[in-house]
Amino acid sequence: MHPEEEVQWLRLRILALEAKASEAERQIRNLGWGMLFLLAVACADFIRIFVG
């Protein structure tokens, strides 16, 4: 493989890894919102059971 081809291949590989990282970041953010929602529901149920 020529150096130019190798550089181009590495650039494509970096772009693919960056795309995977941004997708993972988005999924982690969505998971965080989901966990926050579940926590809010659990707190509401707790309050409803023990206070109401």
C-alpha distances in whole Angstrom, upper triangle without the diagonal:
4,7,8,6,6,10,11,10,12,15,15,15,18,20,20,22,24,25,26,28,30,31,32,34,36,36,38,40,41,42,44,46,47,48,50,52,52,54,56,57,58,60,62,63,64,66,68,68,70,71,72
4,5,5,6,9,10,11,12,14,15,16,18,20,21,23,24,26,27,28,30,32,33,35,36,38,39,41,42,43,45,47,48,49,51,53,54,55,57,59,59,61,63,64,65,67,69,70,71,73,74
4,5,5,6,9,10,10,12,14,15,16,18,20,21,22,24,26,27,29,30,31,33,35,36,37,39,41,42,43,45,46,47,49,51,52,53,55,57,58,59,61,63,63,65,67,68,69,71,72
4,5,5,6,9,10,11,13,14,15,17,19,20,21,23,25,26,27,29,30,32,33,35,36,38,39,41,42,44,45,47,48,50,51,52,54,56,57,58,60,62,63,65,66,67,69,70,71
4,5,5,6,9,10,11,12,14,15,17,18,20,21,23,24,26,27,29,30,32,33,35,36,38,39,41,42,44,45,47,48,49,51,53,54,55,57,59,60,61,63,65,66,67,68,69
4,5,5,6,9,10,10,12,14,15,16,18,20,21,22,24,26,27,28,30,32,33,35,36,37,39,41,42,43,45,47,48,49,51,52,53,55,57,58,59,61,63,64,65,66,67
4,5,5,6,9,10,10,12,14,15,16,18,20,21,23,24,26,27,29,30,31,33,35,36,37,39,41,42,43,45,46,48,49,51,52,54,55,57,58,60,61,63,64,65,66
4,5,5,6,9,10,11,12,14,15,17,19,20,21,23,24,26,27,29,30,32,33,35,36,38,39,41,42,44,45,47,48,50,51,53,54,56,57,59,60,62,63,64,65
4,5,5,6,9,10,11,12,14,15,17,18,20,21,23,24,26,27,29,30,32,33,35,37,38,39,41,42,43,45,47,48,49,51,53,54,55,57,59,60,61,62,63
4,5,5,6,9,10,10,12,14,15,16,18,20,21,22,24,26,27,28,30,31,33,35,36,37,39,41,42,43,45,46,47,49,51,52,53,55,57,58,59,60,61
4,5,5,6,9,10,11,12,14,15,17,18,20,21,23,24,26,27,29,30,31,33,35,36,38,39,41,42,44,45,46,48,50,51,52,54,56,57,58,59,60
4,5,5,6,9,10,11,12,14,15,17,18,20,21,23,24,26,27,29,30,32,33,35,36,38,39,41,42,44,45,47,48,50,51,53,54,55,57,58,59
4,5,5,6,9,10,11,12,14,15,17,18,20,21,23,24,26,27,29,31,32,33,35,36,37,39,41,42,43,45,47,48,49,51,52,54,55,56,57
4,5,5,6,9,10,10,12,14,15,16,18,20,21,22,24,25,27,29,30,31,33,35,36,37,39,41,42,43,45,46,47,49,51,52,53,55,56
4,5,5,6,9,10,11,12,14,15,17,18,20,21,23,24,26,27,29,30,32,33,35,36,38,39,41,42,44,45,47,48,50,51,53,53,54
4,5,5,6,9,10,11,12,14,16,17,18,20,21,23,24,26,27,29,30,32,33,35,36,38,39,41,42,44,45,47,48,49,51,52,53
4,5,5,6,9,10,10,12,14,15,16,18,20,21,22,25,26,27,29,30,31,33,35,36,37,39,41,42,43,45,46,48,49,50,51
4,5,5,6,9,10,10,12,14,15,16,18,20,21,23,24,26,27,29,30,31,33,35,36,37,39,41,42,43,45,46,48,49,50
4,5,5,6,9,10,11,12,14,15,17,18,20,21,23,24,26,27,29,30,32,33,35,36,38,39,41,42,44,45,47,48,48
4,6,5,6,9,10,11,12,14,15,16,18,20,21,22,24,26,27,28,30,32,33,35,36,37,39,41,42,43,45,46,47
4,5,5,6,9,10,10,12,14,15,16,19,20,21,23,24,26,27,29,30,31,33,35,36,37,39,41,42,43,44,45
4,5,5,6,9,10,11,12,14,15,17,18,20,21,23,24,26,27,29,30,32,33,35,36,38,39,41,42,43,44
4,5,5,6,9,10,11,12,14,16,17,18,20,21,23,24,26,27,29,30,32,33,35,36,38,39,41,42,42
4,5,5,6,9,10,10,12,14,15,16,18,20,21,22,24,26,27,28,30,31,33,34,36,37,39,40,41
4,5,5,6,9,10,11,13,14,15,17,19,20,21,23,25,26,27,29,30,31,33,35,36,37,38,39
4,5,5,6,9,10,11,12,14,15,17,19,20,21,23,24,26,27,29,30,32,33,35,36,37,38
4,5,5,6,9,10,10,12,14,15,16,18,20,21,22,24,26,27,28,30,31,33,34,36,36
4,5,5,6,9,10,10,12,14,15,16,18,20,21,22,24,26,27,28,30,31,33,34,35
4,5,5,6,9,10,11,13,14,15,17,19,20,21,23,25,26,27,29,30,32,32,33
4,5,5,6,9,10,11,12,14,15,17,18,20,21,23,24,26,27,29,30,31,32
4,5,5,6,9,10,10,12,14,15,16,18,20,21,22,24,26,27,28,30,30
4,5,5,6,9,10,11,12,14,15,16,18,20,21,23,24,26,27,28,29
4,5,5,6,9,10,11,12,14,15,17,18,20,21,22,24,26,26,27
4,5,5,6,9,10,11,12,14,15,17,18,20,21,23,24,25,26
4,5,5,6,9,10,10,12,14,15,16,18,20,21,22,24,25
4,5,5,6,9,10,11,12,14,15,16,18,20,21,22,23
4,5,5,6,9,10,11,12,14,15,16,18,20,21,21
4,5,5,6,9,10,11,12,14,15,16,18,19,20
4,5,5,6,9,10,10,12,14,15,16,18,19
4,5,5,6,9,10,11,12,14,15,16,17
4,5,5,6,9,10,10,12,14,15,15
4,5,5,6,9,10,11,12,14,15
4,5,5,6,8,10,11,11,13
4,5,5,6,9,10,10,11
4,5,5,6,9,10,10
4,5,5,6,8,9
4,6,5,5,7
4,6,6,5
4,6,6
4,6
4
